[in-house]
């Protein structure tokens, strides 16, 4: 399977408190069961799968066909496993809006507390920024990223779940990453494909356009700031 995303109707609002509290408890127990019986690497692998994630959200009790499943499920995971992260060796960073921007700070905080070494923490911070950059600019599909959730183990295995929104048509799109599946950050890096919408994005991370990527890098090194200014003037 190549680059992966899931399209969902864009809905506002929040999950009812009574539902979210139940989701938190159930998310905790299911996650602990997977970690105890199969290991934390298996949990990272499963949560990075778009289909498994969607099914997980349904089991927790959320609407299967809503953008809110992404933010609510990741929120339930973070809340449900709070204070036992170091025990199970799985950590969470980021979230929706400003919380997502603070992902590197969250990762660094765990490093300062000694649960992951500084070398691993610095590498994970670099990966977080790179993933966000790829989904924002490498794949130009018209969706603006507003949710960035980073899951990682003390050994440095990781998964990323991002979501972008497109106001036109009111759709949200979810992107899944898994460290074991990423051979290159700029060539089909995502985990899988789940989508109902077919569009024609500017996909600069397609494995079939390696020559185009190299040419873009070459031109960017050759063109001067003055020439870039002229291009902007032409657009106007």
RAVEN-V213722 format. One record per pair of residues at least 12 apart in sequence whose ideal C-beta (glycine too) atoms are under 6 Angstrom apart, sorted by the first residue. I is the first residue (numbers start at 1). J is the second residue. Records with the same first field share a line. If there is no record, write none. Layout:
I->J + J
This chain:
1->192 + 193
2->188
3->188 + 190
4->50 + 176 + 190 + 191 + 192 + 193
5->173 + 175 + 195
6->50 + 174 + 194
7->171 + 173 + 195 + 196 + 197
8->67 + 172
10->67 + 165 + 170 + 171 + 172
11->66 + 67 + 68
15->72
19->61
23->60 + 61 + 76
24->76 + 79 + 80
26->60
27->60 + 76 + 77 + 80
28->80 + 81
35->88
40->89 + 90 + 153
41->157
44->157 + 159
47->159
48->159 + 176 + 178 + 191
50->176 + 192 + 194
57->69 + 73
67->172
70->163 + 174
71->96 + 147
74->149
78->92
86->115
89->153 + 154
90->153
91->110 + 152
92->151
93->106 + 107 + 150
94->148 + 149 + 150
95->149
96->147
100->147 + 148
103->128 + 148 + 150
104->125 + 128
107->121 + 124 + 125
108->121
116->154
120->156
124->152
128->150
130->185
131->160 + 177
132->148
134->185
135->162 + 175
138->204 + 205
139->203 + 205
140->201 + 202
141->201
142->166
143->164 + 166 + 173
144->164 + 165
145->162 + 164
146->165
147->163
148->162
149->161
157->179
158->179
159->178
160->177
161->176
162->175
176->191
178->191
186->205
187->207
188->207
